[in-house]
Each structure stands twice: as structure tokens, then as C-alpha cells.
Amino acid sequence: MKKKYLLGLLLAGSPLLIQAQQPVKESKGFYQFLTDDPTQKPFYNDREGVFARNGMVASAHPEASRVGMEILKKGGNAVDAAVAVQFALAVVHPSAGNIGGGGFMVFRANDGQNYTLDFREKAPLKGGKDMYLDEQGNVIPGLSTLGHLASGVPGSVDGMATAHARFGKLSWKEVIQPSVDLAEKGVVQTAREARGLNAIREVVQKVNPGTTYFLKPDKSDWQEGDTLVQKDLAKVLTAIQKKGREGFYKGKVARILAKDMKKNTGIISRKDLKEYHSTWREAVVGNYKNYKVITMPPTSSGGVALMQLLRLVEPYPLKTWGWNTDSTVQVMVEAERRVYADRAKFLGDPDFVDVPVEKLISYEYLKERWKDFDFAHATDSKAVSGGAIAGYESLETTHFSIVDKDGNAVSITTTLNGGYGSKVIVKGGGFFMNNEMDDFSVKAGVPNMFGLIGNKANEIAPSKRMLSSMTPTIIEKDGKLLMVVGTPGGSTIITSVYQTILNVLEHGMTMQQAVNALKFHHQWLPDKTMFEAGAFTPNTIQKLQNKGYILEQQRGTIGRMDCILVLPDGTLEGGSDPRGDDTSVGY
């Protein structure tokens, strides 16, 4: 039986859905799957999108998406639903959903106004640039990734309270209640969530000796279908529900968090918590051809990097070349190489360093960066450094996208950094803390847990926010909402968002196909291109290797996208990644 594939044809910039019986090469605007092997499957999975008219929630967990949809059905707007989803994820998806972490929000109101909120964690007041170095100035392994000293001051609760206070429609009590219910009554474990909890049991016991959090009462392995009840977390969520941000940053919760830190060589204090506040920032906004891109500014590096990547490849006929052909891959990889070098040199917390955003995304600067590109061979990353500007000296993340019936759109990426963060579970609170301090440049030129290199712009300082790769993004066409995108994936976040956008805009894919499509990643150093199995045909691999590209097939997957596309008739298509439990729900 032949499988059906939805193909997109870009007419006036909008995907028109039609059906074809089998993958085909490019013809009259259709994307080609793989030019040298049209029978090879280009997708990780055959999942099809979810379609709805009145609202869509795409998140990492079916329960969280359900919660968001129920809020929309009650008359809540996209921000109400986002707050509810964020807290629900803290209960049902503890490896990345959080109240002990932080993140970023891009919000586009239905009148076209855009807003970005930075609720990234901060270094504690006692933090300093050499805090993870020994007497010889060498990095102490594990100190910035495991245990209490690895945590930055959490921003998620303040971020949600700040967003809701400005844009929320329903009451704070209403949007928090679903997460309280999930924690008190318990959440049924998916196979993936059960495996995750089993995998961390040993290290959790090492970091939190004698804890019973996230253990089954009989100490046996978690199984799909088991119910996880979190009574202490329910109490924390209830305090937040009753007192807003004060329920987390002051009072009992703040006391138990600071006490747990002090007892275990952590340095987050009650003063750190009291003084934390998220920050509204001006979005990075630019055009890619006739599309408007609205994305996150620093402290995230994602928005600047995404605009650079899109503009560097803008002159090239990617649609004509086709999806993941050698020419398309080559220009995309060379763009990634230069952009990640810039990231290492220039990007940091704009409250502490001067980040030349407009210069970095300008066409004249990017033209200069592209001068040493040669189609005949791969550029050597050792020969590439951050660009010259006069006068200038996180793999377990989660993302969700929401569009409400009025056309308001939210794109939020939030994280603990590594899976289950620092593995610290706050005693009496039952929630994981982040290990975001590793996202600073612990030492200039030394890679972090994702292999990313950083320098002075991102060194540790008290109350400074660490650099991030999170890239929540919203795309417009002709002044109207077109796409809401984002993903977890540490250093691969930027490149996954980049490819997913191009999959729709250049290669005519539906939203779900763009999510399903096999992906690749290059980040300057180390100098290699990682790719998912099947992303490149043998012929493409050979052509790239002949030019000097070092290719490495991933054992795992790249990205876990949760995205929404607005079709020409106003229908919403939710595309959630089959690489995880990710689920789109619409009505």
C-alpha cells in the first residue's frame, strides 16, 4: 500500500495543501525529498499534523497540552494558557518542565504588537568568574553541572507571574489550579517519562542522600502507566497560586530553598530570591525575503543567530536545489560555522556587556563574514573566529507554542539546562533545580556541556544572566501571523529552528512535515556536522566529504519541535515532534 505524503506548494508565500501518492523530485514549487534518491524517506516519522480553527497548543507532554487547551476553552487567552502549560510541565515533565529553572517568551498580540520576556536565571550574588576553577586555574569537572553550586537563581515563576499580570485574562488562581490537581492526584507516566526517572535514580540519590522524591513506594522501577504523586510540589504550587511570585521568592518556599542551598554548599540566598525579577526586552525583528521574523534578543543568543543564519543563506536558491541536497547543506553549514563563532565572541547579558545586535544581523556585516566562503571546499573552523566589529572587545529544555481563537500567539522555551538540571531536589519542595551556571563561560575557550565555546562577554558575574541558545520565534507574512516555532536541544536549538522554518518557507513542507524532517547540526567547534540517520543520502555524504566536510551520524535525535502554522483559510496546524511525547491539541 502506497503511503500518502502531504506536500506544500508556496503560493504568494502561503502553503497550499495537496496530496501526492509518493515522494517526488522538485516540480513547479514542490520540495524534492532527496535529489539523488527519491525513494529514500526524509522523515523521522509519518505523523500528520493536528488541525483546528479556534485554538492550538503544542507542547512536550499530552497532559500539558490538554491543560492549555482547557484554559483556552474557558475563555483564556494564549498567555493564560501558556502559564497553565508552564506549571503543568513542571509536574508532568520534570526533566525539563520546571519552577526551578528559567526561559524566554515571545508574544505577538493579535494587533501585531510584539513583546519578549527574559526570565532567564541569574548568577547568585556570591557568584564569580573563577568559582569553578581550582588553584591552578583549571576547570573542576562536574562542579558547574551537578549539585547545589551548579544552580542559578530560578526565573520561571516570576516570568509567568509577570506575563500574566500584563496580559492574562483569567484569574491567576484558575490558571494554576490544573498543575495543583496534577501534582496532588498524580500523573500517569508515559514510557519515556518512566525511563527517565529510572535512569537518574542513582545520581539523584548521590546528590540528595536518602531522598524518596521520584521513587516508587516499593522502590521498584517505574513502568508506563504508573502514577506519580507529588504532594510537596502541590504545596509549593498552592503557595504560588495563593501569593503569586511572592509564594516562591519569599515566605516558606524561599526559606526551604535557601536552607537546602546553605546546607549543601550552594550559594543561592533568600536575598537572591527576593531580588530576582524577569525583564521585558525589545525583540530581534528582521525580514527574511518577504517574511517578518520576531525572535528573542540576548540574553538568548538564539534570535541574533537565527537572523544571521537566515540572511546568510537568503541569496541562494534553496528551493531549486532542494531539501538536504549537498549544495543546500553546504551553505547552511557554512552559515552555522560563522554564526556560532560570532556567538562565542559577542553574545552575553546585555545588562552587563554591549551586544552589537543590529551590527551582527546587518547585511553589510554578514556580507563581510561570507567573503572567505568557497563552494569548492569546506572552511576550516580553526581559521574562523568571531567577526571584527570596531571598538568591541541546554540539552534538556522544553518548548511550547500556543495560538488562541483571537490570533494571539505565544512561543516559550524554558529549561533546567541538562536533563533534570543539577539533580538537586529541594527538600520540602519536591522540585528539581537547574544547572544553568554551566551556560556561562566557566573559563574562556573551554567548552560547556554542549561543546559550546564562550569568552569574556559571557563570564560569570553576580546577578548576571547566562547566555542561552533558546530560540522561541514567531513568523509573519503580509502583516498576519504565519508560524510559531521553537524547540529544546541545547546547542542544536538554533539550527533546528532554522531548518524547520526553511522547511516550510523554502521547501513547501506542512508544519508537521517540517517537524518530522530529519535534521543536522554544526556549531563551529568541534568542526563536524552531526546528522540524524537518513538525513543525507550516500551520494550527498560523498559529495560533502569530497569537499572536506567531517560528518558524524547521531545515535540519537536532534530537536523536539512544537510548532503551529496558520493556513491560508485561518485553520491552525499543530506540529509536535514524534521524537518525544510531544502533542498538539486543538479545538
N, C-alpha and C positions, 0 to 999 in steps of 0.2 A: 504494500500500500504506500503510495507516494505521500510524503508529508507536505503540508501546506506551509508556506512562509509568507508573512506579511511584508510587503515591500513598500517603500515610500518613494514618491515622486515629488520633487520640490517644485511647486508652482507658486510663483510670487512669494517664495520663502516659506510656504506652509506645506506640511506633509499631507498628501492626499493618499489615503489608504486604498490599496487594491490588493488582489491576491494573485499569486503565481504558484504553479504546481511544483516548481523545483528551483534551487538557486541558479541564477543566471549571471552572465557577464554584463558589464555596464551597457545600457542601451537606452538612449533618449532620457537620460537622467536617473535611471535606476542605478543603485550601487551594485558593483560586482563583488562577490564574496571573496574570491581569490583568483586572480587572472590566470595563473598557470595550473590551477587545479580546481575547476568549477564544481567538482563533486565533493570537495572537502568541506566539512561542516565548520562554519565560522563561529558558532555559538557554544557557550558553555552548557546551555540548556535550551530546550524548546518552549519554555514557559511563555505564555502570551500575556499581554497587558490586561489590566482591570480598567473598565470604562464606566464613567458615571457623569451625571450632569450637575449635581448640587454640592459636591464637596469630595475631596480625596485626601487620604492620609497614607503616606508611605513611610514605614519605619522598620527597624530591625527585628521586631517581635510582633506576632499576631495579636497578642493581648494589648500591647501598647497602641497599635493601630486601631483596634476596636475601641479603646478608651477615647482616643482622639475623635473618632467618628461619632461616638455617642455625645460628646461635647458639642460637635457641630450640629447634630440633630436637635439638641436642646436650644439652639439659637446662638450658641457661642461662635465667636469668630476664629480666624486662623491662629491668633495669638493665644486665645483661651485654650484652644486645642493643643497648641504647642506646649504650653505649661503643663497641661494634663499628661501629655505624652512623655515629657521630660521626667516627671516624677514617677510615672508608671514604669519607665525603663529602668529607673533606679531600683525597682522592686523585681522586675521580671528578667532583666538582662544585666546582672551585677558585674559582668566582666568589663562593661563599658558604660552602661547607663549609670547615672550617679547623682548623689548630692555632695560627694566628696571630691569632685573634680571641677571642670570649667568648660568653657566653649565660646562659640560665636553665633550670632543671629543676624541674618539678612532678612529684612521685612520690606515688602513692597505693598503699599496700600492700594486699594482699587482706584484711587485717583492718580496713580502713577508716582506718588512721592515714595522715596526710599529711605530706609533707616538701617544702621548697623549698630549692634550692641556687642561690646567686647566684655565678656565675663570670664576671661582667661584667669587662671590662678596667678598669684603673685609670690615672689620670694618672701619668706618671713623677715621681720625686722633684724633678726640676728644672722641673716644670710650674708655671705660674702664671696668674692670671686674665687678664693682659694679653698673653699670649705670642703672640697672633695679631693684635695691633694695631700700627699704625705710630705715629710720634711724635705725630701729631695725634689719636690715639685712634680711628682708623678701622680697620675690619677689612681685613686684607690678603687679597685674593681668592686662593682656592686653597690657602692655607697650612695650613688645618686639614683639607683633603680629599685633597691629592696630595703624595706624597713622605714622607720619613722622619719629619719633625716631626709628621705627622698621626696617628701611631700611639700608642695606649695600650698598657700592659703586658698581654700576652695572658693569658687565663684559661682557655682551653678544656682544655688538658692537665691542669692542676691540678683543674679541675672534674670531669673524667672519672675521674681517679685518686681523688679524694675520694669521689665517688659509689660507685665500685667497692669501695673499701676498706670502706665501711659496709654495702653491700647486695649486692655481687656474689657470685655462686655459683661460676662457673667461674674458672679461673686468669686472671690478667692477661695472661699470655703467649698464652693461647687467644683472648682477645677482640681482641687487637691483631694477631694473625697475618694475618687476611684483608686488612687495609689494607696490610701489608707486601707481601703477594703481589700486590695490585693495582698498587702502585707499581713493583715490580720487573718484573713480567711485562707490565704495560701494561694500559690500559683502552681499550676501543673507544669512539670518540667518537660521541655522538648528533649529529644535525643541529644541535640547539640549542647544545650544548657547542662544536662546531666553529665555529659563527657567533660565539660569544662570544670565543673565543681569537683569531679573525681580527680582530674589531672592536677589540681592545685592543692589537694588536701595536705600533702606532706609539707610543702613550703609554707602554707598558712599556719600549720602547727608550729613550724620553726619560728616564724615571725611573731605568732600570738600563742605562746605555750599554754596548753590546756584549754584553749577555747573550744566551745561547742557550736559556734556560729558556722552555718553552712555544712554541718554534719547531720546525717540522718540519725534519729534517736537510737537506732540499733547499730550505728557505726558502719553499716554495710554501704556498698556503692550505690550512688544514685542511679535510678533507672528512668527511662522515658515513661511518663505517666505518674511518677511520684509527685507528691505535693510538698512544696517548700513554704513553711510558715515563718514569718519574720516579725515576732512580737515587739522586739526592741526598736526595730526600724519603724514599725507602725506608731510607736510612741513619739519618735522623732518627727515623723511626718505630721502627726497630730499637733505637736508643738508648733510646727511651721504653719499648719493650717490655722491655728488659733492666733498666732502672733506675727505671721508674715516672716520677713527676713530676721526679725528680732528673735524668733523662735529657734533660729540656728546660730546666729552670730552673737547672741547674748543669752543669759539665763543658763538653765541646766545643761542644754546640749553643748554650749560653748565651754562650760566648766568641765564636762566629762571628756571633751575632745582635748582641751589644753592639758588636763590631768594625765591623760593617756600619753600625750606627747612628752611631757616632762618626765614621766616615769621611765620612758624608753628612749632617751637621748634625742628625741625630736625637739624642734625649736619653734613650732607654731604656738603662739601665746594667745591669751584672751584679748590682748591689745591688738594683735594681728587680725583676729576675727572681727572685733568691733570696728576696726578702721577700714576693712575691705569694702570697696564699692566698685560695681561694674561701670563701664564708661561708654557713652554714645560717641560714635566716631563717624566721620564722613566717608561714605562708601567709595571704593575704587570703581569708577564708571568709565567705560570706553566703548568704542564700536569695533565690531569685527564684521567687515563688509557692511551689510545693511541691518545688522542686529545690534542691539544695545545690551551690553553686559554689565550687570550690577553685582559686585562681589566684595569680599571682605578686605579691609585695609589692615596694615600692621596694627596690633601685634601678630596677626596672622600674616605669613608670607604668601599664603595661597592666592589671594586676589591679584597682587602685583605679578606673581609668577604666571598665573593664568593669562593675564592680559599680554604679558610678554610673549608667551608661547603662541597664543592665537595670532598676534600681529606678526611674529616672525614667519609663520607659515602662510599668512594671508595671500601673498603674491603667487603662490604655487597652485597649480590645477589639481588639487587633491581628488576632487570628484572624478576628473578624467582619468587620473592614474589608478584610482580605485582603493578600496579598503585594504590596509595592511600589505600593499604591494611594496617592493623594495624601495621605490622612489618616495612613496608616501612615508614609509617608516624612516627612511634616511633623513628627510628634512625635519621630521618630528623629533627624532633622537638628537640631531644636532642642535635644535632649538632647546631641548631639555638640558643638554650639556652646558650651554651658555647660561641659561636661566638659573640653574642650581648653583653655578659658580657665583653669580650675582647675589643669590640668596645668602650664601655663606659670608660674603663680604659686606653687604649693605644693610641687611634686614635685622631689625630688633624692635624693642619697645619705643614707640615714638615719644613717649613721655620722658625718655632718657637719652635717646640719640636722634639725630637728624636723619630721617629716612627720605631720600630723594624720590618719592613715589612718581611724580609727574615726569621727571627726567628718565627714570628707569623704563617707563612704558611709552615714552615718546618714540615716534617713527625714526627720527634722526639718530637717536642713541642706538636703537635696535639695528638700524642700517649699518652703523659702525661695528656693532658686535658681530655682524654677519660677514664681514669682509674676508675673513680667513676661511670661510666655508668653501669646500671644493667637492663637487659631485664625484670626483674620481676616487676619493679615499676618505676614510674616517678621520676626523680630527682627533689628535692625541689630547686627552684630558689634562695631562701634565703640562701641556702648553697653553691651557686655558685657565685664566684666573678671572676674578671679578672685573668688570669693565672699569674704565677710567672716567671718573667724574671729578672735575676741578674742585679743589678745596675739601675733598671728602677723605677723611682718614678711614607618634604616636600613632603602637600599631593597632592597639585595640581601642578604637574610637567608635562612635556610633553617629549616624546621621538620620534626620527625618525631614520630609518635605510635606507641606500642607497647603491646600488651596480651599477656601470656603466658597459658599454659594454666591457671595458678592464679589469674588475675584481678588480678595486679599490673599497674599502669598507669604509663607514663612519658610525659610531654609535655615536649619540649625544643625551644626555639628558640635558634638560635645564628647568629652573624653576623660579617662583616668590615666591616659598615656599607654603604658603597657597593659596587657590583659590583667584585670583585677588590680590595676595600679601597683602600689608599693606592697601589696598583700597585707597591709595593716588593716585590721578591722577594729574600729573604735569600740572599746569596751563600754557596754551600756547603750551603745547606739546601733550596733549591728550593721554598719555600712563601711565599705572599702574607702580608703584614702588613695589619692593619686600618687604617681611618681613623676610628676611633671618637671621636677627640678633637673631631670636629665635632659630636658629640652633646651636648657641653657647651654652655652659653650662652657662646659666644665673646665676645659683647657683649650686655648686656641689651637686649631688644627687637629684636635683629637676627635674622632667620630663618636657620636652618641649611639644609643641602642639601635637606631635605624640606619647607621652608617653615615649620617649627615654631618658635614663639617661646619663648624662655626668659628667666628672670630670675635674681636673686641665688641662689636655692636650688640652682641648677644651674651656678654659675660654677666655673671650673677651680681646683683646689687640689691640691697634691701628695698622691698616693696615694688620691685621691677617685675614686669610680666615677661615670661619666657616666650621665645619665638615658637610659632606653630606652623604646621602645613595645612591646617584645616581650611577648606575652600567652599563654604556654602555660597551658592551663586544663583542668581535669577536672570533669565534672558527675556528681552522684549523684542517684538517685531512690529514695526509701524505703530509704536506707542502702546501696544497691547501686550499683556502677559503671554509669553510663549512657553517657557520652561522653568522648572525649579529643580536644581540638581545639587548633589553632594554625596560624600562617601566617607567611611573610615579608611584606615590603611597606612597610618604613619606617613613616611616619605612618599608613598605611592598615591596619596590622596590627590595631589595636584595633577599628576599625569593621568589618573583615572577619570577625573572630572573633565580634563582637557580632551581625552579621547571620546568620552561619552557625548560631549557637546558636538564634536566634529562628526561623530557617527550619525547624528540627526541632521545637522546643518549641511554637511558636505556629502554624506553617503546615503542620505534618504532613509535611514532606519526609523522604525517606530521607536517609541520610548523604551518599550520592553526589550526590543532587539538591541538597542544601543547599550542597555544594561547587560544583557546576556553576552554581547560580543566579547570574544577573547582579547586580553589586553597585554600590554608590555610596558616596561618602565626603564628609564635611565635617569641617573641623578648626579652626573658629573664624576663624582668619586664614590665608590670604586668605578673604574672605567669599563663598565659592561652593561649590556642590555638584557634585562630579565624578561622572560615572556611565559605566558601560560601555554601549556601543551596544546598544540594545534593552532596557535595564533599565527604562525608563519608556515607557509608550505616549504618543503625541502628545497625547491628552486629559489624561493625568496631568501632562505637561510644561506644558500650557497652564494648568491649574488652579494649579500651583505658581508659575508665572511671574506669574499674575494677582495672587498674594498677595505678590509682591516677591522671590521666590527667584531667585537667579542660578545657572543650570545650565550646566554645561560638559561636553560629551561627551568621554570619554577616547579618545585614539588607541590606546592600549594596553589592558591589562587591569588588574584590581585583585585582589590577593591570589593566593596559590598554596597553598591549604589542603591539609593532610594530616591526616585525622581518622579516628576509629574510633567506631562506635556499637554498643552491646550491645543486641541484640534481646530480646524477652521470653523466648524459649526458650534464651537464652545464646549464640546464634550471634553472631559478630562481623561487622560490615560495615565494610570499609575504604573510605574515600572519599578518593581522591587527585586532585589538580587537573589537568584536561586542559589548563590554560593553560601547563603546563610538561611536563617529562619525568617528573613525579611518578607514583609507582607504589605500589600496595598489594599486598602478598604475604601470604597466609595459608596455614595448613595444618590 
